[in-house]
């Protein structure tokens, strides 16, 4: 089984997110979660298999912002 790379790296209280072929990355206005500044959202496509009728990227982004 292939080991997955981490999607988040922490540096200077900011999260730097990386993207794989099945993930989409969106820049957002900075928010702070547990004293960590978040500037991007990574949405993995796995949710589309069971939830595509009720969930999409725009809804997820609206919930985050």
Secondary structure, DSSP 8 states (H G I E B T S, - for coil): ------SEEEETTEEEE---TTEEEEEEEEEEETTEEEEEEEEEGGGHHHHTTT--HHHHHHHH-
